[in-house]
Amino acid sequence: MTKTLLPEHTDNLKLNEVPILAVKVPLKMKTTWIPCCLSILFFKAGSASPLEKRPNFVLMMVDDLGIGDLGCYGNTTLRTPNIDKLAQEGVKLTQHIAAAPLCTPSRAAFLTGRYPIRSGMVGQGRLGVYVISAASGGLPNQEVTFAKIAKQQGYKTALIGKWHLGLNCEWSNDHCHHPSVHGFDHFYGITMTNLRDCQTGHGTVFVNVLAHIPYRALGVGVATVALLHVRGVVPIRRRLALCLAALVGVAAASFTMFVLTFPNLNCFLMRNQDIVEQPYVSENLTQRMTREAVEFLERNSERPFLLFLSFIQVHTALFASPRFQGTSQHGLYGDAVHEVDWSVGQIMQTLNRLSVSENTLLYLTSDQGAHLEEISVRGEVHRGWNGIYKAGKSTNWEGGIRVPGVLRWSGTLPAGKLIDEPTSNMDIFPTVVKLAGASTPGDRIIDGHDLLPLLQGRVKRSRHEFLFHYCNAYLNAVRWCPPDSHSVWKAFFFTPNFYPENGTGCFHTHACFCTPEYVTYHDPPLLFDLSRDPSETTPLTADSEPAFHAVLEEIRVAVERHTGSVVPVLSQMTPGKLVWKPWLQPCCSSLAQLCRCERDSQRSISTPPQEQPTS
């Protein structure tokens, strides 16, 4: 078979890759036929469709999966044979870093290859993610995602699973932040995240709101004023007292109504532009998502495709299909990990069945580390394991940002390779863009770097000399890997008030925050060498580290250079863009009917999972 080569690959052309045509022609015709044949031959080689040699992409992101939850990263009590096989057949990254320790900014960085502060996808206050579907913030349209570029290059694109980057701007169906605006031809999933409220019996995440409201002080103040009034010390008019009581009553009733109706208003499933289930039933949701992904691959196996499979598991509220319930020794969390591994296996089997596996780049990661503060309303531990790394989700300790990174492209990437160089989830953007045959946008800073040279061993060191770790809009820490050293320096300018002694970190607030009342600032910064202390247990000092001041000076210069490159943009997480707006509320029926519908054609499917191996 004739191999068709892209123009950029012609310098590697071998003689045996071009068929020699032995054609017997009259002597008098040789002078005319030979040039003609040659011209046709080279015309065909130069005009072949550039899509024929470009790989497909299957990018898989698990929600809140800890790096220590997978067998290929050292777990011996959870069974992840499919993901482990992916690592055995490909490259495993051991210092793969999420660009943010929270869902919304991390996913924005992953899709765009840029620190989320460049797109305004960071908060100035305590809240750093979207928690209400009728908010007006979202990934700005002027941002360019790898899906948008792949689509321009002729790829069929799909996002199946979690989006969490906004939906509407001015009315309830303008879909200005919908995945379709950002390059995805097909969308099947949820626009928010899978909060506890989305499942009956799991309680509400908004109980934790009370931890941030000085309600005790308010109650004591009201009681004190009332007592002083009764004793005649503070006179209050009866009408004013009634008005204050009514105001408190209305506020309490409104909050209660908000919590009770939250699942109907915010837990919905979409197919493309339409809501097909509201509220969604999560029990078999991974089964449905997997079937949707398989069908997308089947429809598009004859042309280049990009699938972003964004798992809703293992974020709370935890769930698992009946077949997987009780299969692990780690409760519902472990069951959910088993189901994710099953889904990865289904994708791998489908690629093999369609004979596209060897021309498909697979990537698996997590959006951030496991959430240590997740304990159920019954007191059950619902969190993953971050291995030897400190803390977890919502912090820039290693447990919050060091995530799995597994890539397989059979025949192009080496099998069983381990890379300990710092890499970022932002690197997927330039890697996909280049392999799709496009160039990275020249009108903006791209913070990620093409991974292929490192993965193939053509270079030994990562291009990330510095990585900047943000906590919402605040520069929290910096990682420096000097090109002439194997040290990995990490400096913290502030750290969350973290309480690891009880094993729950920032449990009293459900997540660690970045604002001054929840952090401790350090001058000089806390300094660690991760090559010697990956668990970040012992900060270095000028006495214990001769290079202490020199390292901090290099980091200071890098910070100046980096912050000078950050152009102020409109924040997508101001209070005005996070608050509920009734006119933006997505609803598949009327509000009077509390937005209820069951229209999902996949709802009743039953996909038998493959047998899990015994331990």
C-alpha positions in Angstrom: 0.0 0.0 0.0 1.3 3.5 -0.8 2.0 5.5 2.2 0.9 9.1 2.1 3.2 11.5 3.8 2.6 15.0 5.1 4.8 17.7 3.7 6.6 18.1 7.1 7.5 14.4 7.0 9.0 14.2 3.5 12.5 14.7 4.8 12.2 11.2 6.4 11.1 9.6 3.1 12.6 6.2 2.4 12.9 4.7 -1.0 11.0 1.6 -0.1 8.0 3.7 0.9 7.3 4.7 -2.7 6.1 1.9 -5.0 8.2 1.4 -8.2 5.8 1.2 -11.1 7.1 -1.3 -13.8 5.2 -0.2 -16.9 6.2 -1.4 -20.4 5.7 1.5 -22.9 6.9 2.1 -26.4 10.3 3.8 -26.7 8.8 6.8 -28.5 6.4 7.3 -25.6 8.9 7.2 -22.8 9.9 10.8 -23.0 6.3 11.9 -22.5 5.0 9.2 -20.2 7.8 9.3 -17.6 7.5 13.0 -16.8 3.8 12.6 -16.7 3.9 9.7 -14.4 6.4 11.4 -12.1 4.3 14.5 -12.0 1.2 12.6 -11.1 3.1 10.6 -8.4 4.4 13.8 -6.7 1.1 15.6 -7.1 -0.7 12.7 -5.3 1.9 12.7 -2.5 1.6 16.5 -2.1 -2.1 16.8 -2.3 -3.1 13.9 0.0 -5.5 14.9 2.7 -3.5 16.0 5.7 -6.1 14.4 8.0 -5.0 10.9 7.0 -1.9 10.8 9.2 -3.1 12.9 12.1 -3.9 11.0 15.3 -7.3 10.8 17.0 -7.5 11.9 20.6 -9.3 10.4 23.6 -8.7 12.7 26.6 -10.0 11.3 29.9 -10.3 13.4 33.1 -11.5 11.9 36.4 -13.0 14.3 39.0 -11.1 14.5 42.3 -9.2 11.3 41.8 -6.1 11.1 44.1 -2.8 10.1 42.5 -2.5 7.3 45.1 -5.9 5.8 44.0 -4.4 3.9 41.0 -2.5 0.7 41.0 0.1 2.1 38.5 0.8 4.8 41.1 1.3 2.4 44.0 -2.2 1.5 45.3 -2.5 -2.1 46.4 -6.1 -2.1 47.7 -8.1 -0.8 44.7 -8.3 -2.7 41.4 -7.6 -0.5 38.3 -6.4 -3.1 35.8 -7.4 -1.1 32.7 -5.7 2.1 33.7 -2.7 0.1 34.9 -2.6 -1.5 31.4 -2.7 2.0 29.8 0.3 2.9 31.9 2.2 -0.3 31.0 1.6 0.3 27.3 2.4 4.0 27.4 4.2 6.7 29.4 3.5 7.5 33.1 4.2 11.0 34.4 5.1 11.2 38.1 5.3 15.0 38.4 2.2 15.9 36.4 0.7 19.1 37.8 -2.8 20.6 37.7 -2.8 24.3 36.9 -5.2 24.9 39.8 -6.4 22.9 42.8 -10.1 23.5 42.0 -12.4 22.2 39.3 -13.4 25.3 37.3 -10.0 27.0 37.0 -8.2 23.7 36.5 -10.5 22.7 33.6 -10.2 26.2 32.0 -6.4 25.9 32.0 -6.6 22.3 30.6 -8.7 23.4 27.7 -6.8 26.6 26.8 -3.2 25.8 27.8 -3.2 29.0 29.9 -3.1 29.8 33.6 -6.7 30.5 34.5 -5.9 34.0 35.7 -5.3 34.9 32.1 -8.9 34.2 31.2 -10.5 35.6 34.3 -11.5 32.1 35.5 -10.4 32.7 39.1 -12.1 34.3 42.1 -11.0 37.1 44.4 -13.0 35.8 47.3 -13.6 32.5 49.0 -15.5 30.9 46.2 -13.4 29.6 43.3 -15.9 27.5 41.4 -19.5 27.8 40.0 -22.1 26.3 42.3 -25.3 27.7 40.6 -26.3 26.9 37.1 -28.1 30.3 36.7 -24.9 32.3 37.2 -23.6 34.4 34.3 -19.9 33.7 34.5 -18.1 31.3 32.3 -15.1 30.6 30.0 -14.9 33.7 27.7 -15.7 33.2 24.0 -12.4 34.8 23.0 -10.5 32.0 24.7 -9.4 29.3 22.2 -9.7 25.6 23.3 -7.9 22.6 21.7 -11.4 21.4 20.7 -12.0 24.6 18.7 -8.7 24.3 16.9 -9.2 20.5 16.2 -12.7 21.2 14.8 -11.2 23.8 12.4 -8.8 21.1 11.3 -11.6 18.8 10.4 -11.9 16.7 13.5 -15.3 15.6 15.0 -15.3 16.6 18.6 -17.3 15.6 21.6 -17.4 16.4 25.3 -19.1 13.7 27.4 -19.5 14.3 31.2 -18.7 17.3 33.3 -18.3 20.9 31.9 -18.4 23.3 34.9 -17.3 26.3 32.9 -20.6 28.2 32.7 -23.7 28.2 30.5 -25.7 31.4 30.0 -25.1 35.1 29.9 -28.2 37.2 29.4 -31.2 34.7 29.2 -31.9 31.1 30.0 -31.1 29.6 26.6 -28.5 31.9 25.0 -25.8 29.2 25.9 -23.0 31.7 25.5 -20.7 29.5 27.5 -22.0 26.1 26.3 -19.4 23.5 25.2 -20.6 24.0 21.6 -19.3 27.6 21.6 -15.9 26.3 22.5 -15.5 23.7 19.7 -17.4 20.6 20.8 -19.7 19.3 18.1 -21.5 17.0 20.5 -22.2 17.4 24.3 -23.7 14.9 26.7 -23.3 15.7 30.3 -23.8 18.2 33.1 -22.8 21.8 33.1 -22.2 22.0 36.8 -20.6 19.6 39.2 -22.0 16.6 41.1 -22.7 18.1 44.5 -24.1 16.3 47.5 -27.5 17.9 46.8 -27.8 16.0 43.5 -28.5 12.8 45.4 -31.2 12.1 47.9 -29.9 11.2 51.3 -26.5 12.8 50.9 -27.3 16.0 52.6 -26.4 19.4 51.2 -23.1 21.2 50.6 -24.7 24.4 51.7 -24.6 23.3 55.3 -21.0 24.4 55.1 -22.2 27.9 54.2 -23.0 28.3 57.8 -19.3 27.9 58.6 -18.6 31.2 56.8 -21.5 33.2 58.3 -21.0 34.6 61.8 -24.5 33.3 62.7 -23.5 32.6 66.4 -22.3 36.2 66.9 -25.5 37.4 65.1 -27.7 35.3 67.3 -25.9 36.4 70.5 -26.3 40.0 69.3 -30.0 39.7 68.6 -30.6 38.0 72.0 -28.6 40.6 73.8 -30.5 43.5 72.2 -33.8 41.7 73.0 -32.9 41.2 76.6 -31.8 44.9 77.0 -35.1 45.9 75.3 -37.2 43.9 77.8 -35.3 45.5 80.7 -35.9 48.9 79.2 -32.2 49.7 78.6 -32.6 49.8 74.8 -36.0 51.0 73.6 -37.1 49.6 70.3 -40.4 50.4 68.6 -42.7 47.5 68.2 -43.0 48.0 64.5 -39.3 48.0 64.0 -39.0 44.8 66.0 -41.7 43.1 64.0 -40.0 44.2 60.8 -36.6 42.8 61.9 -38.2 39.5 62.9 -40.0 39.3 59.6 -36.8 40.0 57.8 -35.0 37.2 59.7 -37.9 34.8 59.0 -37.9 35.6 55.2 -34.1 35.1 55.0 -34.4 31.8 56.8 -37.3 30.6 54.6 -35.5 31.7 51.4 -32.4 29.8 52.3 -34.4 26.7 53.2 -36.3 26.9 49.9 -33.0 27.4 48.0 -31.6 24.2 49.6 -34.8 22.2 48.9 -35.1 23.2 45.3 -31.4 23.1 44.5 -31.4 19.6 42.9 -34.2 20.5 40.5 -32.7 23.7 39.4 -29.0 22.7 39.2 -28.7 18.9 38.8 -29.7 18.5 35.1 -28.3 16.4 32.2 -28.0 17.9 28.7 -27.7 16.4 25.2 -26.3 19.2 23.0 -28.6 22.2 23.6 -31.4 20.3 25.3 -32.0 19.4 28.9 -33.0 15.7 28.8 -33.2 14.9 32.5 -33.9 17.3 35.4 -32.9 16.4 38.1 -30.7 13.6 36.8 -30.5 10.1 38.3 -26.8 9.5 39.0 -26.8 5.8 39.8 -26.2 4.6 36.2 -24.8 7.8 34.9 -21.3 6.5 34.2 -22.9 3.6 32.3 -24.8 6.1 30.1 -21.8 8.3 29.6 -19.7 5.3 28.5 -22.4 4.2 26.1 -22.6 7.7 24.6 -18.8 7.8 24.2 -18.7 4.4 22.5 -21.4 5.5 20.1 -19.5 8.6 19.3 -16.4 6.6 18.5 -18.4 4.2 16.3 -20.0 7.0 14.4 -16.7 8.8 13.7 -14.1 6.0 13.4 -13.6 6.7 9.7 -12.5 10.3 10.2 -10.3 12.1 12.8 -12.0 12.6 16.1 -11.4 14.2 19.5 -13.2 12.8 22.5 -13.0 14.5 25.9 -14.5 12.0 28.4 -14.9 14.1 31.6 -16.0 11.8 34.4 -18.5 12.9 36.9 -17.1 10.4 39.4 -15.4 10.4 41.9 -16.6 13.8 43.1 -19.2 13.7 45.8 -22.0 12.9 46.0 -20.5 9.5 45.4 -22.4 6.9 43.4 -21.8 3.6 41.6 -23.9 1.4 39.4 -25.4 -1.6 41.2 -22.9 -4.0 39.6 -20.0 -2.1 41.2 -21.6 -1.4 44.6 -19.7 -3.3 47.3 -16.8 -4.3 45.1 -14.1 -2.5 47.0 -12.9 -2.4 50.6 -13.0 1.4 50.5 -16.8 1.9 50.5 -18.6 3.9 47.8 -15.5 5.8 46.9 -13.6 2.6 46.0 -16.6 1.3 44.1 -16.7 4.5 42.0 -13.0 4.1 41.2 -13.7 0.6 40.0 -16.4 1.8 37.7 -14.2 4.5 36.2 -11.6 1.9 35.5 -14.3 -0.3 33.8 -15.3 2.7 31.7 -11.7 3.3 30.6 -11.5 -0.4 29.6 -14.7 -0.1 27.5 -13.1 2.8 25.6 -9.9 0.8 25.0 -11.8 -2.2 23.8 -13.9 0.0 21.4 -10.8 1.5 19.9 -9.3 -1.9 19.3 -12.6 -3.2 17.8 -12.7 -0.3 15.4 -9.0 -0.7 14.5 -8.1 2.8 15.4 -6.2 2.1 18.6 -2.8 2.5 17.1 -3.7 5.9 15.6 -5.2 7.3 18.8 -3.5 9.2 21.6 -5.1 8.4 24.9 -4.6 10.5 28.0 -5.8 10.1 31.5 -5.6 12.5 34.4 -7.5 14.1 37.3 -8.5 17.7 37.5 -6.9 18.0 41.0 -6.0 15.8 44.0 -8.5 14.0 46.2 -10.7 16.0 48.4 -9.7 15.1 52.0 -12.6 17.0 53.6 -15.3 14.8 52.1 -17.1 13.0 54.9 -20.7 11.9 54.4 -23.6 13.0 56.5 -23.4 9.7 58.2 -19.7 10.2 59.1 -18.4 7.9 56.4 -15.0 8.8 54.8 -15.7 9.7 51.2 -12.3 10.7 50.0 -9.4 9.4 48.0 -5.7 9.0 48.7 -3.0 11.3 47.6 -0.2 8.9 48.5 2.8 10.4 50.2 1.8 13.9 49.1 0.5 16.4 51.6 -3.1 17.7 51.8 -5.5 17.6 48.8 -8.0 19.5 46.7 -8.2 23.3 47.2 -4.5 23.5 48.3 -1.3 23.9 46.4 0.5 21.3 48.6 1.5 18.4 46.4 -1.5 16.4 47.3 -3.8 19.1 45.8 -2.0 19.5 42.4 0.1 16.4 41.7 -2.2 14.2 39.6 -2.0 11.1 37.5 -0.7 11.6 34.0 -0.8 8.6 31.6 -0.4 8.8 27.8 -0.5 5.9 25.3 0.0 6.1 21.5 1.0 2.6 20.4 4.0 2.6 18.0 4.7 6.3 18.6 5.3 6.6 22.3 7.5 4.1 24.1 5.8 1.5 26.4 6.4 1.3 30.1 8.3 4.6 30.3 8.3 6.7 33.4 9.1 10.4 33.4 9.8 12.4 36.6 10.1 15.8 34.9 7.6 18.5 35.8 4.7 18.6 33.3 1.3 20.4 33.4 -2.2 19.6 32.3 -1.8 22.8 30.3 0.6 20.9 28.1 -2.2 19.0 26.5 -3.3 22.1 24.5 -0.1 22.6 22.5 0.4 18.9 22.1 -3.1 18.3 20.6 -2.9 21.5 18.5 0.4 20.5 16.9 -0.5 16.9 16.3 -3.8 18.1 14.7 -1.7 20.0 12.1 -2.3 23.5 13.4 -0.2 26.2 15.1 -0.7 27.6 18.6 -2.4 31.0 18.6 0.2 33.8 18.2 -1.9 36.5 19.7 -1.8 35.2 23.3 0.6 33.6 25.8 0.3 29.8 25.9 1.8 28.5 29.2 1.8 24.8 28.2 4.5 23.1 26.1 4.3 20.4 23.5 4.8 17.1 25.4 5.8 14.9 22.4 9.6 15.5 22.5 9.7 14.6 26.2 7.5 11.6 25.8 9.5 10.2 22.9 12.8 10.8 24.6 14.1 13.4 22.1 14.7 15.7 25.0 15.5 14.8 28.6 14.3 17.8 30.5 11.0 19.5 30.7 10.6 23.0 29.3 8.8 24.0 32.5 11.7 25.6 34.4 9.1 27.4 36.5 5.5 26.6 37.3 3.3 29.1 39.1 0.7 27.8 41.5 -2.4 29.9 42.0 -4.9 29.7 44.8 -7.9 31.4 43.1 -6.5 34.8 41.9 -3.6 34.8 44.3 -0.1 33.5 43.5 0.4 31.0 46.2 3.7 29.1 45.3 6.3 28.7 42.6 8.1 25.5 41.5 11.6 25.9 40.1 13.6 23.1 38.3 17.0 24.5 37.4 18.2 23.1 34.0 21.5 22.2 35.5 20.2 20.5 38.6 17.9 17.7 39.7 16.5 19.7 42.6 12.9 20.8 42.5 12.5 23.9 44.6 9.1 25.0 45.7 8.5 28.3 47.6 5.2 29.2 49.4 4.3 32.8 49.9 1.3 31.8 52.0 -0.2 28.5 53.2 -3.7 27.6 54.2 -4.5 27.2 57.8 -4.4 23.4 57.5 -5.0 21.0 60.4 -3.7 17.6 59.4 -3.6 16.2 62.9 -7.2 15.1 62.7 -6.8 13.8 59.2 -9.3 16.2 57.6 -7.3 19.3 56.8 -9.7 22.2 56.4 -12.8 20.2 57.5 -14.3 23.0 59.5 -14.8 25.0 56.2 -15.2 22.0 53.8 -12.3 23.4 51.7 -9.2 25.5 52.2 -9.6 29.1 51.2 -7.1 31.7 50.0 -8.4 34.9 51.6 -6.3 36.5 54.5 -8.5 35.2 57.3 -7.8 31.6 56.2 -4.1 31.6 55.4 -0.7 32.4 57.0 1.8 34.5 55.0 5.5 33.8 55.0 8.4 36.2 54.8 10.7 34.8 53.7 8.7 32.2 51.8 8.6 28.6 53.0 11.1 26.7 50.8 11.2 22.9 50.1 13.3 20.7 47.8 10.8 18.2 46.5 13.5 16.0 45.2 14.5 15.3 48.8 11.3 16.0 50.6 8.3 15.2 48.3 5.9 15.2 51.3 6.8 18.8 52.1 7.4 18.0 55.8 10.4 20.2 56.6 10.8 23.8 55.3 14.4 24.7 54.5 16.2 27.6 56.2 19.3 29.6 55.5 21.1 27.4 58.1 20.0 24.1 56.6 20.3 25.0 52.9 23.4 27.0 51.7 21.5 28.0 48.5 18.5 29.3 50.4 18.8 33.0 49.5 20.0 32.4 46.0 17.1 30.1 45.2 14.6 32.6 46.6 16.2 35.4 44.5 15.8 33.3 41.3 12.2 32.7 42.1 11.6 36.4 42.9 12.9 37.4 39.5 10.8 34.7 37.8 7.7 36.0 39.7 8.3 39.5 38.5 8.7 38.3 34.9 5.5 36.2 35.1 3.3 38.7 36.8 4.4 41.3 34.3 3.0 39.0 31.5 -0.5 38.7 33.1 -2.8 41.2 31.4 -5.8 42.2 33.6 -9.0 40.8 32.1 -12.7 40.8 33.2 -13.1 38.4 36.1 -15.7 35.7 35.5 -16.0 35.0 39.2 -17.1 38.3 40.7 -20.1 38.1 43.1 -22.3 39.4 40.3 -21.3 36.6 38.0 -21.7 33.9 40.7 -25.1 34.8 42.1 -28.4 33.1 41.0 -30.3 35.1 38.3 -33.8 33.8 37.8 -33.9 34.8 34.1 -30.9 32.6 33.5 -32.3 29.5 35.1 -32.2 26.5 32.7 -35.5 24.6 33.0 -37.0 21.8 30.9 -40.5 22.5 32.1 -42.0 25.5 34.0 -40.6 26.8 37.2 -44.0 26.1 38.7 -43.4 22.4 38.0 -39.9 22.7 39.6 -38.2 22.0 36.3 -38.8 18.2 36.0 -38.4 16.0 33.0 -37.2 12.5 31.9 -36.3 12.6 28.2 -33.0 10.8 28.1 -33.0 8.0 25.6 -30.0 6.4 27.4 -31.8 6.4 30.7 -32.9 2.8 30.6 -29.8 1.2 29.0 -28.2 -1.6 30.8 -24.6 -2.2 29.8 -23.1 -5.2 31.5 -19.7 -4.3 32.9 -16.8 -6.6 32.4 -15.9 -8.9 35.2 -13.5 -7.3 37.7 -10.5 -9.4 38.5 -10.2 -10.8 41.9 -7.5 -9.4 44.2 
